[in-house]
Amino acid sequence: MSPHAVTLRGALPYALAIALGAVFLYAGIDKVRDPLHFADSINGFAILPYALIDVLALALPVYEIICAGLILLPPTRRVGSLALLLASAMFFFALLSALLRGLTLDCGCFGNSAPSRPRMWAELGLDALLVSGTAGLYFHSLFKPSRASRADT
Amino acid sequence: MTIVRNDERFENMGLASASIRMNSTSAASKTRIGLRIARDLGWVLVMAISSAILGLAINRVSSKPLPLGYQDPQQRLDAELTALIASPPLKPDPAQTITLAEFRSAVESGSALIIDARSSVFFQQGHVPGALNLARDNFAADYHRLSPKLKGMEDKPTLVYCAGGYCHDSRMVAGALMTLGFSEVRVFTGGWEEWSAAKLPVSTEMTP
């Protein structure tokens, strides 16, 4: 394998982490700025009881921002990517269930927009990409040999 | 022959012990991975709880806090209407709907009151010429602001629109206007989406 290929393979997780971190940072900041709209978006999914909607609307954006920060730092990347993997999977299944139930809503994932089913399908595709990216990053970090074990070999 | 047989036996024993070693290494590796995943999940749980606490704390110091105990948009609008008319609002029948052609004709002739029910952010970006911004999410304040223009217009045809076909804001605002005594209220369900897709005139002028 050429040294360039090795460098490229090594750089890929960093590039992926930066891209995912930027996406979740943007999404989190956007939701923090307008929690009422995000609460209305959560309500549109008709999944959660009213008692939990406000708590989720306040917690989820902070969670996204914290995880976006963690994923950028190599020592915390593994936990950050697992946290974002679980969040992306949750978004994916919530959106899929809304589409299958015939709902038309603004998912509130990336800012305010008019409720639209084509947009929901596009956001489902984006969620699938986020699930794949975070899963790839998590399993890469999980199975990566530690420095100690590499020194033994 | 015996020596050969012994060699084979030793060789087989060596392979078996290597296989046992490999199996135990593989089992240890699986356990290690399992423990890592369990530890990671524990950290995720800690982060989720911390995020909830931090989110609630940020909301307490926010200039526009989210009131705990969620109310949906219709409940919030009903609360604002109750404050406006000083009694619980009646539930009128849903307003009739109109097509783009009918809406366009009314806009061009200036024969109707045009109401944009979207939030002010979207209204500022572009709206139907001559429309007044009576946003669902800021209804009472907008109604007070527009009351000099709305006074005496209760019998005039009033056409309400919002973002597009699936938005509910136009229907909610239409219902609120009917509760407030407007008798000729119609909803343009195609909304801003259909108007702008038809490349019809757009205004960015703000109403006072």
Interface residues (C-beta under 8 A of the other chain):
Chain A: V32 P35 L36 A39 D40 N43 Y50 A51 I53 D54 V55 A57 L58 A59 L60 P61 V62 Y63 I66 C67 L70 R78 V79 L82 A83 L86 T104 L105 N112 S113 A114 P115 S116 R117 L142 F143
Chain B: I33 R36 I37 D40 L41 W43 V44 M47 A48 S50 S51 A52 L54 G55 L56 I58 N59 K64 L66 P67 L68 G69 Y70 Q71 D72 P73 S119 V121 F122 D137 C162 A163 G164 Y166 C167 G191 W192 E193
